[in-house]
Amino acid sequence: MDSAAVWSDESEDVATAELAGLSASDLRMRTSMIDSEVRILKSEVNRLRFELHSMQERIKDNREKIRLNRQLPYLVANVVELFDSEDAEEEEEDGAVGDIDAQRKGKCVVIKTSTRQTIFLPVIGLVDHTLLKPGDLVGVNKDSYLVLDKLPAEYDSRVRAMEVDERPQEEYNDVGGLDKQIQELIEAVVLPMTHKERFEKIGIRPPKGEFRCFFRVAVLPTRLLVLCVVSSLSPRTLPSSCDALPVRLPPFPASACVGLRRIRRLPLLPSR
């Protein structure tokens, strides 16, 4: 109902006719009832404002405690198991002290810290249980062992060292005498990623793994050294591109080694 319908002339006429039929005592009683209702509503507003202020103070205090508890360093731990907490049925006795942890509902977690301690947490902490799974690395508080943050997965250092940080500046033209090998690399590495439909058209499934090529050319006074290493890695060995599972470096399934005798001599710039 809009304001125009409430404050229309017809409504005013009905209210005026109703008040005109009341006696003075009825009007005083109705006025007293309205005043009482106004006082009750004002008291309710003041109560809600006080609760709001108290809640804001508690939120501010809790945020400050969280900021202090999240200060580094964390204690590193692994998630062992996640499960639902079950309500224990205990007999109620007069004067008995109830276990607060037993009354909690939700997810519980078992963690194993780097100090070889296995801890059961009825309350996980600041990380949502949907973001955790067994085997994840987490940072916990050193005193309460509450989970404060989810840490990135730990990878094999050998695989991490193979990650390309900068794009190589070398080109195929910088390598001489390896036209056949370069063509094989293009067909095995580049085409499955740039022209996937060609493989599917002839009924061949393109490789799903990633290939990393690294060409390094070193020009020495007496020789030209070309190092060409090609490695085909499955998706589980790519920490940043495929998934967050722990990495175990497998042996290289393919490697191309080129001898120096098969490299033809290139003209070198005269030294100044």
C-alpha positions in Angstrom: 0.0 0.0 0.0 1.5 3.3 -1.1 1.5 6.6 0.9 -1.2 8.1 -1.4 -3.7 5.4 -0.5 -2.9 5.8 3.2 -3.2 9.6 3.4 -6.1 9.9 0.9 -9.1 12.0 1.7 -11.3 8.9 2.2 -9.0 7.5 4.9 -9.0 10.9 6.7 -12.7 11.0 6.6 -13.0 7.5 8.1 -10.5 8.4 10.9 -12.3 11.6 11.6 -15.7 9.9 11.8 -14.2 7.3 14.1 -12.7 9.8 16.5 -15.8 11.9 16.5 -17.8 9.0 17.9 -15.5 8.6 20.9 -15.9 10.2 24.2 -13.3 12.3 26.0 -12.3 9.4 28.3 -11.9 7.1 25.3 -9.7 9.6 23.5 -7.5 10.0 26.6 -7.2 6.2 27.0 -6.3 5.8 23.3 -3.8 8.6 23.6 -2.2 7.0 26.6 -2.0 3.7 24.7 -0.3 5.4 21.8 2.2 7.1 24.2 3.0 3.7 25.9 3.6 2.1 22.5 5.9 4.9 21.5 7.9 4.5 24.7 8.2 0.8 24.1 9.4 1.3 20.5 11.9 3.9 21.7 13.2 1.5 24.3 13.5 -1.2 21.7 15.4 1.2 19.4 17.8 2.1 22.2 18.3 -1.6 23.0 19.1 -2.5 19.4 21.5 0.5 19.2 23.3 -0.7 22.3 23.5 -4.3 21.0 24.8 -3.0 17.7 27.5 -0.9 19.4 28.5 -3.9 21.6 28.6 -6.2 18.5 30.8 -3.7 16.7 33.2 -3.5 19.7 33.4 -7.3 19.8 34.1 -7.5 16.1 36.8 -4.9 16.4 38.3 -6.8 19.4 38.2 -10.1 17.6 39.8 -8.7 14.4 42.6 -7.3 16.6 43.1 -10.7 18.2 43.1 -12.4 14.8 45.7 -9.9 13.5 47.9 -10.7 16.5 47.5 -14.4 16.2 48.2 -14.4 12.5 51.6 -12.9 12.9 54.4 -15.0 11.4 56.0 -17.4 11.8 53.5 -20.2 11.5 53.9 -23.7 12.6 53.7 -25.9 9.4 51.3 -28.9 9.6 49.7 -31.4 7.3 46.0 -32.2 7.2 45.6 -35.9 8.1 41.8 -36.3 8.1 38.6 -34.3 8.0 35.4 -35.6 9.5 32.0 -34.6 11.0 31.8 -34.1 14.7 29.3 -36.4 16.4 27.3 -35.2 19.3 28.1 -37.3 22.3 25.1 -38.4 24.4 25.9 -37.8 28.0 23.7 -38.0 31.0 22.7 -34.7 32.5 23.5 -34.3 36.2 22.9 -31.5 38.5 26.0 -29.3 38.8 27.8 -31.2 36.1 30.1 -29.2 33.9 29.4 -29.7 30.2 32.1 -30.1 27.6 31.9 -27.2 25.1 33.9 -29.0 22.4 31.4 -32.0 22.6 28.5 -29.6 21.9 30.0 -28.2 18.7 28.6 -29.1 15.4 30.5 -29.0 12.1 33.8 -30.3 10.7 36.7 -31.5 12.8 40.3 -32.0 11.6 43.3 -34.0 12.6 46.7 -32.4 11.8 50.3 -33.5 12.0 52.8 -30.7 12.8 56.4 -30.5 11.7 57.3 -31.3 15.3 55.9 -34.8 14.8 52.8 -34.1 16.9 49.3 -35.3 15.9 46.7 -32.8 17.1 42.9 -33.1 17.0 41.1 -29.8 16.4 37.3 -29.7 17.2 37.4 -26.2 15.6 39.4 -25.8 12.4 40.2 -22.1 12.6 40.1 -19.4 10.0 40.1 -21.6 6.9 36.9 -23.0 5.6 36.7 -26.8 5.7 35.6 -26.8 2.0 39.1 -25.5 1.0 40.9 -28.3 2.9 41.6 -31.9 2.0 43.9 -34.6 3.4 47.5 -33.9 2.6 47.2 -30.1 2.4 49.9 -27.9 4.0 48.5 -25.4 6.5 50.0 -22.8 8.8 48.8 -23.2 12.4 49.2 -21.2 15.6 52.1 -22.3 17.7 50.1 -22.3 20.9 46.5 -23.2 20.0 47.2 -25.1 16.8 44.3 -23.4 15.0 44.5 -23.4 11.3 45.3 -19.8 10.2 46.2 -20.1 6.5 46.4 -22.6 3.7 50.0 -22.9 2.4 50.9 -23.6 -1.2 51.8 -27.2 -2.0 55.3 -28.4 -1.6 57.0 -29.5 -4.8 60.1 -31.3 -5.6 63.0 -28.8 -5.8 64.2 -30.4 -9.0 60.9 -29.8 -10.8 60.8 -26.2 -9.4 64.2 -25.5 -10.8 63.0 -26.5 -14.3 60.3 -23.8 -14.2 60.9 -21.1 -16.8 60.9 -17.7 -15.2 61.8 -15.6 -18.3 61.0 -16.3 -21.9 64.1 -17.4 -23.9 65.3 -14.9 -26.4 67.0 -17.4 -28.7 65.4 -18.4 -32.0 65.7 -21.3 -34.4 67.9 -19.2 -36.7 70.5 -19.1 -33.9 71.0 -22.9 -34.3 72.8 -24.1 -37.3 73.1 -27.6 -38.8 70.0 -29.0 -37.0 67.3 -28.4 -39.5 66.0 -32.0 -39.2 66.0 -31.9 -35.4 64.3 -28.5 -35.3 61.5 -29.8 -37.7 61.0 -32.8 -35.4 60.7 -30.5 -32.4 58.2 -28.4 -34.1 56.1 -31.4 -35.1 56.3 -32.9 -31.6 56.1 -29.8 -29.5 54.6 -26.8 -31.3 51.9 -28.3 -33.5 50.0 -30.2 -30.8 49.5 -26.9 -29.0 48.9 -24.5 -32.0 47.1 -26.8 -34.4 45.3 -29.4 -32.3 42.6 -29.9 -34.9 45.1 -31.4 -37.4 45.8 -34.3 -35.1 42.1 -34.8 -34.3 41.2 -34.7 -38.0 43.4 -37.7 -38.7 42.3 -39.6 -35.6 45.4 -38.9 -33.4 45.0 -37.5 -29.9 47.4 -34.6 -29.3 49.7 -35.0 -26.3 48.1 -33.5 -23.1 51.4 -32.9 -21.4 53.5 -29.8 -21.8 56.9 -29.6 -23.5 59.6 -27.3 -22.5 62.4 -26.4 -24.9 65.5 -24.6 -23.9 68.1 -23.6 -26.4 71.4 -22.1 -25.3 74.0 -21.0 -27.7 77.6 -20.3 -26.6 80.0 -19.0 -29.1 83.6 -19.8 -28.2 86.7 -18.9 -30.1 87.3 -22.4 -31.3 83.8 -24.0 -31.4 80.1 -23.4 -31.4 78.3 -25.2 -28.6 74.6 -25.8 -29.1 72.7 -27.5 -26.2 69.2 -28.7 -27.0 67.3 -30.4 -24.2 63.7 -31.5 -24.8 61.6 -32.9 -22.0 58.0 -34.1 -22.1 56.3 -33.8 -18.7 53.0 -35.2 -17.7 50.4 -32.9 -16.1 51.2 -34.2 -12.6 54.7 -32.8 -12.9 53.7 -29.2 -13.6 53.1 -27.5 -10.3 51.9 -24.1 -11.6 49.9 -25.1 -14.7 47.9 -28.3 -14.0 47.2 -29.1 -10.4 48.4 -28.8 -6.9 49.3 -32.4 -6.2 52.8 -33.1 -4.7 55.3 -33.7 -7.4 57.6 -36.6 -8.0 60.0 -36.1 -10.8 59.9 -39.1 -13.2 62.7 -40.0 -15.5 62.7 -38.0 -18.8 60.6 -39.9 -21.3 62.4 -38.2 -24.2 65.6 -36.4 -24.6 67.5 -35.2 -27.6 71.2 -35.0 -27.4 73.1 -33.5 -30.3 76.8 -34.2 -30.8 79.3 -31.5 -31.8 80.4 -33.3 -34.9 76.9 -32.9 -36.5 77.0 -29.1 -36.1 78.3 -27.2 -39.1 80.5 -24.3 -38.6 78.9 -20.9 -38.7 80.6 -17.7 -39.7 81.7 -15.7 -36.6 81.9 -12.0 -36.3 85.5 -10.8 -36.3 86.7 -9.8 -32.9 87.5 -6.2 -32.3 
